[in-house]
Amino acid sequence: MKKLTASEYDNLEKINTGRSSVFYDAILNLKIHESLIIEKQEWKRYRTPSRICRYIEKKKQCKIHLCFACQ
C-alpha cells in the first residue's frame, strides 16, 4: 500500500462505474488541447467511437471533435 500526496491524487485518472468503459473514461478525463489515439486492433467494443462521443456530447453538454486516420 502506498499513501498518495494531493498532487499524485489529482493526476490519477478518474474511473466511473456502471456502463462506462476505458474509452469513455479517457474522453471524460481529457483536458482542452489533449488528444486520444486508439488503433483499430485495440478497439474491441460493439459501439463505434463516434457513437460514444455523440452520447457524451448529448449527456455532458460539450463538443468533441473526432478525427479518423486510416493506414
N, C-alpha and C positions, 0 to 999 in steps of 0.2 A: 504494500500500500504506500502511496506517496501523497503527501499533502501539497495542494496546489496554492500558488500565490494568486492574488487577484488578477494580475495581468495574464498568467497562464490560463486561468479560468475563462477570461474574456476571449482568448484566442482559440478556445475549443469550438468545434463545430456543434451547433445545437441540433439535436435529432428529435423529430416529432414522433408521436406514437400513432397507432391506428393504421390508416391506409397509406401512409407516406412511404416513400422509397428513398434510396440513397440519392437518386437523381433529383427528386422533389425537394429533399432537404438541402442538397447542394445549391439548387436555384434560389431557394429562400435565403440562404446564407451568403449569397453573392452581394458584394458591395458595388457601388457605381464604378464603372470602367473595368470591372473584372469579367473574365470570360470563362467558359466551361467547354472543354473539348471531350466529346465522347466518340470513340471509334465504333464502327459497326459491329465488330466482334464482341465488344463489351456490352452491347445492348441486347438484353435477353427478355425484355418485357413485351407484353401484348400491345399496350398503348404506345403510340408514337410520341417522340419528344415534343412535336408541335402540339399534339393534343393535351399533353400535360401542361405545357406552357400556357395554352389558352385557358385551361382550368384555373391555373394560378392567377392569371391576369383578371379573370372574372371574380375569383374569390377574394383576392387581396387588393383589388383596385390599383394595379400597377401595370406598366408596359414592359414587355420583354421582347427584345429583338433577336430573332433567330437567323442563323446563317448556316447553311448546309454545304459541306465541301465533299466532293467526290474524288476518288483516286482510281 
